[in-house]
């Protein structure tokens, strides 16, 4: 009887040992955690570029994910496409994340911070510095806004340089950029507006057409908003009239929320 109990006990111990081994095997880290750290960082950077929320969830998944997510490369590539909806978020974690992105030269967050500084906080020097950093990295929306501001403040040549960079990066299509800028401005409390006064028009670039008012005849009169086609100015509109019109429309958008302008403004 004693021998029988002993054999049963040994069998139970053996079974328990196998169960523990299986549990350990099943608790082994998932395949993605076995990836080299550099590759894991690259994956998390792509997650961050797609969604800030998904990155937050990834950080909570495992300790290795949390450690990898603090790499500077990830902050350089993170995207805050819903930043405009989080502008008045008082979360220290969120703003700490934004600052880390800025400190690592993230062009998108540099642009967003520049817009907030310039148009809402009325800190023009700081706002322009952020916009310039983003524009120099080739971020289209920053090139557009920075170029517009320069042009409106009588730095036409420098402004046109960045506006052309924006145009080239978008394949000479500006409608999507206009829509994004307008949408972002909608969520800002715009305290600082820029203007191009009528009596300053002589300081702007003059019409390059040899035929008087030729360019104005090529401009459609029914306004311009984000869903208008990109060749709004017409194929015969000169560069000077094109950028003068672009600046006027941007200034109008800041005042009224619409890019539309009246015929007399052109």
ChimeraX attribute file (.defattr): number of C-alpha atoms within 10 A of each C-alpha:
attribute: neighborCount
match mode: 1-to-1
recipient: residues
	/A:1	5
	/A:2	7
	/A:3	8
	/A:4	9
	/A:5	10
	/A:6	11
	/A:7	11
	/A:8	12
	/A:9	12
	/A:10	12
	/A:11	12
	/A:12	12
	/A:13	12
	/A:14	12
	/A:15	12
	/A:16	12
	/A:17	12
	/A:18	12
	/A:19	12
	/A:20	12
	/A:21	12
	/A:22	12
	/A:23	11
	/A:24	10
	/A:25	10
	/A:26	10
	/A:27	9
	/A:28	10
	/A:29	10
	/A:30	9
	/A:31	7
	/A:32	11
	/A:33	14
	/A:34	10
	/A:35	11
	/A:36	9
	/A:37	14
	/A:38	11
	/A:39	11
	/A:40	17
	/A:41	21
	/A:42	17
	/A:43	15
	/A:44	25
	/A:45	24
	/A:46	15
	/A:47	20
	/A:48	23
	/A:49	19
	/A:50	16
	/A:51	16
	/A:52	19
	/A:53	12
	/A:54	13
	/A:55	22
	/A:56	14
	/A:57	12
	/A:58	17
	/A:59	17
	/A:60	11
	/A:61	11
	/A:62	12
	/A:63	12
	/A:64	14
	/A:65	20
	/A:66	16
	/A:67	12
	/A:68	19
	/A:69	23
	/A:70	15
	/A:71	15
	/A:72	17
	/A:73	18
	/A:74	25
	/A:75	24
	/A:76	21
	/A:77	23
	/A:78	25
	/A:79	23
	/A:80	20
	/A:81	16
	/A:82	12
	/A:83	19
	/A:84	17
	/A:85	12
	/A:86	14
	/A:87	15
	/A:88	10
	/A:89	12
	/A:90	9
	/A:91	9
	/A:92	9
	/A:93	10
	/A:94	15
	/A:95	14
	/A:96	11
	/A:97	15
	/A:98	22
	/A:99	17
	/A:100	18
	/A:101	24
	/A:102	22
	/A:103	14
	/A:104	16
	/A:105	20
	/A:106	25
	/A:107	28
	/A:108	26
	/A:109	27
	/A:110	28
	/A:111	28
	/A:112	24
	/A:113	23
	/A:114	28
	/A:115	28
	/A:116	23
	/A:117	21
	/A:118	22
	/A:119	20
	/A:120	18
	/A:121	16
	/A:122	16
	/A:123	15
	/A:124	16
	/A:125	12
	/A:126	17
	/A:127	23
	/A:128	22
	/A:129	18
	/A:130	27
	/A:131	31
	/A:132	23
	/A:133	21
	/A:134	27
	/A:135	26
	/A:136	15
	/A:137	16
	/A:138	16
	/A:139	21
	/A:140	26
	/A:141	24
	/A:142	31
	/A:143	28
	/A:144	26
	/A:145	27
	/A:146	29
	/A:147	29
	/A:148	26
	/A:149	19
	/A:150	20
	/A:151	25
	/A:152	23
	/A:153	15
	/A:154	15
	/A:155	15
	/A:156	20
	/A:157	13
	/A:158	14
	/A:159	22
	/A:160	21
	/A:161	15
	/A:162	25
	/A:163	27
	/A:164	17
	/A:165	20
	/A:166	25
	/A:167	16
	/A:168	13
	/A:169	15
	/A:170	14
	/A:171	9
	/A:172	13
	/A:173	15
	/A:174	23
	/A:175	18
	/A:176	16
	/A:177	19
	/A:178	19
	/A:179	15
	/A:180	13
	/A:181	18
	/A:182	19
	/A:183	14
	/A:184	18
	/A:185	19
	/A:186	14
	/A:187	14
	/A:188	16
	/A:189	11
	/A:190	17
	/A:191	11
	/A:192	15
	/A:193	14
	/A:194	17
	/A:195	17
	/A:196	18
	/A:197	10
	/A:198	9
	/A:199	7
	/A:200	11
	/A:201	11
	/A:202	9
	/A:203	14
	/A:204	18
	/A:205	16
	/A:206	13
	/A:207	19
	/A:208	15
	/A:209	15
	/A:210	8
	/A:211	8
	/A:212	10
	/A:213	13
	/A:214	15
	/A:215	22
	/A:216	20
	/A:217	13
	/A:218	15
	/A:219	21
	/A:220	12
	/A:221	14
	/A:222	10
	/A:223	15
	/A:224	19
	/A:225	18
	/A:226	18
	/A:227	10
	/A:228	12
	/A:229	13
	/A:230	14
	/A:231	13
	/A:232	18
	/A:233	22
	/A:234	15
	/A:235	10
	/A:236	14
	/A:237	21
	/A:238	18
	/A:239	17
	/A:240	18
	/A:241	21
	/A:242	18
	/A:243	22
	/A:244	21
	/A:245	18
	/A:246	19
	/A:247	21
	/A:248	21
	/A:249	22
	/A:250	25
	/A:251	22
	/A:252	20
	/A:253	20
	/A:254	20
	/A:255	14
	/A:256	11
	/A:257	14
	/A:258	17
	/A:259	21
	/A:260	17
	/A:261	21
	/A:262	10
	/A:263	12
	/A:264	5
	/A:265	10
	/A:266	13
